[in-house]
Amino acid sequence: MQTRHLLKTLPLLIAAGFASSAFAADIKLGAAEALTGPAAKYGIAIKNGFTLAADEINAKGGVNGNKIALVMEDEQGKKEEAINVFKKLIFQDKVLLVFGPTLSNSAFAADPIANAAKVVAFGTSNTAEGITNMGPWTFRNSVMEADVLPVTVKAAVKHFGLKKVAVIYGNDDAFTKNGYDVFKTTLEQQKIPVTDTETYAKGDVDFKAQLTKIKATNPDAIVCSCLAEEAANIILQTRALGMKQPFIGGNGLNSPKLFEIAKDAGDNTVMGSPWSPENTAPANKAFMSAYHAKFNADPDQFAAQAYDAMYIVADALKNVKLSGDLAKDRQALRDALPKVSIDGATGKFRFRQAAAKDGKPAGFDADQEAIVNIAKGGKFVILK
């Protein structure tokens, strides 16, 4: 009798099991980040931020009972690889959304693919102007240099009593070129004369010729629109030339790599960012503690922005009833994202829609305040 009863109830048990597993599905989110190559100093921190947040969310039951499954791909900081990885994540892996890519250069190449496929491309480290003008499916929680650099320059001018500056920037990268454009406009608006402007190309390691020219003009400070590694070498080489001027930079300098190379020579470098390790808000303290416990390292701005981005998406997904129809679910997520407002590791965050360009609908930028930092003793502290 027991055997006969079991045979009768077995189909019901199996059906119940299938129903249960179908209810708790994975939410596949793609991430295209530079995990190898020169930009890996940013990409690995970003990957860690995503991983930490996803693990925390899943440990608390996921989103509406569904677990986040992160599909990570290495785009190597290269435009062509970013394009390939976006295509793989969108069309082969069929993810709901794509985070990345790491660099603005790569975003300009890959984001149009996401917009054409009607999939959200969510940048956590792209700050160049024009990123969100590529279409209404492009989002970012990385604050534009256009919002940060004017605040940074004003604070540096006041702190050091600056009267004139020189400028050096990388002229073959979207991020550093855009940073230069913003610095140029900002310096003009704030009526700070520029004694000399020098450029370099990606991969350069010897900047003595440019710095010798800058030295001859005797500026009060050096404005550097650079990524961390080049900035660190430029700082070291100015000190070798006997130059003691402070540096002013964008968030590309906000990396432990700067101090690994430049060490204390980086002191008095001023940089603006939406995140600071000195922010004592509970959300940031919890993030920093959890990050250190998981990775045995201190987080940086890029890890914090990725961490917050995952929570922003999770918050949006709470208001999305997933149907299993990928196109409808992608649209529903895109429609839910602009309504999100959180208080995360980087502080209070919300989106603002970018201005339309050439009559085309635009995506959404970060609406967030900048924190101005200064390097002291081989680390950034809040400039007061």
Beta strands, then each sheet from edge to edge (+ up, - down):
strand 1: 26-33
strand 2: 67-74
strand 3: 97-99
strand 4: 120-123
strand 5: 138-140
strand 6: 165-170
strand 7: 194-200
strand 8: 221-225
strand 9: 247-249
strand 10: 269-273
strand 11: 341-344
strand 12: 347-353
strand 13: 364-367
strand 14: 371-376
strand 15: 379-382
sheet 1: 2+ 1+ 3+ 4+ 5+
sheet 2: 7+ 6+ 8+ 9+ 10+ 14- 15+
sheet 3: 11+ 12- 13+
end
